[in-house]
Amino acid sequence: MLTERQKMILNAIVDDYIRSAEPVGSRSISKRGDVKFSPATIRNEMADLEELGFLEQPHTSAGRIPSHKGYRYYVDHLVPWNSAGSAETETIRAFFAEKLNATEQLIQHTAMILSTMTNYTSILLGPEVFHTSLRHFQLLPLDDRTAVAIIVTSTGQVENRKINIPPEISVSEMEKVVNLLNSKLVNVPLYKLKSRLYSELGEEMQRHISHYEELMHMLDEALESDPEPRIYLSGATNMLTQPEFRDVDKVKDILDLLEETPTLLKMLAPASGGTGIQVRIGTENKHEAFSDCSLITATYSVDGEALGSIGILGPTRMEYAKVMGILGILSRDLTSLLRHWYK
């Protein structure tokens, strides 16, 4: 547990280092108006913080810089949340007020605005589910116990998966269900299929089809959708402007990794249960190329289901408070706008 004085000094060091990208000394900290301690006292506390693993000293005669542990403590306990400036807030609000008429255009512009506003790299995960609706559904029995569920989407994509047929279900009942589903759910967005299955077909199926519960369970399995996500990237070359990445090989490794869609999908996979902000610092990103980077992500959702993520990638010396504030506003506004579009 850090003392209040240690917290104040650690906070001051992180703030100064974020601004300057230079090791921070005790004298510069003592000159801050919000720190009322002598240089000697600050030096002693800095030594203790270094011993505890919150600070590092890159050179013997230099000041200190935050360690990954120091950044983690700063993000978890010291950083002021919701601290996006009024200018950033107004830019976001004005952008969404335009109500762009295509989701893809919206996501692309969001990525561009984020990278420009933060001077870091923005990564957005936008699922195809926004554009894709059901065109046709079919069940093809393979034998008495299995069938292939075929979903044809409005984009022409054909998805199929093998499902189990409950022993009580007859072929004629399956045909009734397929006809009913095609008459009621064509043109429904894929992400809404399951909820509409229960709200629009459930009561009618319960009245006219036996073994209702077994059939609903089978359809629930058949309509499990995994739309192909899309990655939108903006400001990748912003890495070149950061003093930490003057090493060309280091930047090349980062840029190469940003081209690997599976890696980005794993990093940006929406967290279940809402639009919480997550911060991964340095080695928490699980990739050596990103060991000197921090990734801050927020999810956006429709009808309570997380459908995509917004990410900002920058150096560990990132303006955490500003970025978290911007992402908080953006994820809420994006969620609100998409809910309006796809209700």
Secondary structure, DSSP 8 states (H G I E B T S, - for coil): ---HHHHHHHHHHHHHHHHH-S-B-HHHHHTSTT--S-HHHHHHHHHHHHHTTSEE-SSTTS-BEE-HHHHHHIIIIIS-SS---HHHHHHHHHHHHT--S-HHHHHHHHHHHHHHHHSSEEEEEEEGGGT-BEEEEEEEESSSSEEEEEEEETTS-EEEEEEE--TT--HHHHHHHHHHHHHHHTT-BGGGHHHHIIIIIHHHHHHH-SSHHHHHHHHHHHT-----EEEEEE-GGGGGGSGGG--HHHHHHHHHHHT-HHHHHHHH---SSS--EEEEEGGGGS-GGGTTEEEEEEEEEETTEEEEEEEEEEESS--HHHHHHHHHHHHHHHHHHHHHHT-
